[in-house]
Amino acid sequence: MTFNMKNFIELLYIREETYCVNVNHDRRSTNCFNMVVEVWVKTENGLRYSIQRFQLVDNPAEHVNECVDKTRKYGLESYRPYSPGQACDGTISACVIALFIDLCKHRNVNPVMIWNAAYPDKKPRVNKKELALTKSFADWQRVAYPKQWDAVQIELMLESLHNANFHQLATTVSEELSL
């Protein structure tokens, strides 16, 4: 789901119709709360998001219902479908990447090539499967893809890339697509 997770070991990933839970072991954590649970719950107007920490357990699935319930009640609310230029609230990364992939498709350019050109020192390199999984997760969240990638929509997508801290990617997209 999230890029640059080298310090985390995925323990459990569940995506249902109305919620998604990603449980990781944080290898860097020096305290007892080293199980990191990210939760997304769909709502009528978007989704609610939370990050929760627990002590590592043998069966992380035991915490899923509790985490989903807490997120429903207290999670950060984020409007969906996500649209280009929508404000950053900490939940938009996958949606912004999906917009980038869609723009590349409409411009007949390879998004993997552009991503890896933007981040040449990142190891391992991003691949087609990783971007496809990210887009699938964004589509689950709901993304409002532009019907037409005109100059206004492209500028809003570049703004979204910057808002989500993908500055190098925004610069590389502008250069590669001669914007």
ABEGO torsion letter per residue (X at the ends): XBBGAAABBBABBBBBAABBBBBBBBAABABABABBBBBBBBBAAEBBBBBBBBBBBABAAAAAAAAAAAAAAABBBBBOBBBBGBBBAGAAAAAAAAAAAAAAAAAGBBAAAAAAAABAABOBBBBAAAAAAAAAAAAAAEBBBBABBBAAAAAAAAAAAAAAGBAAAAAAAAAAAGX
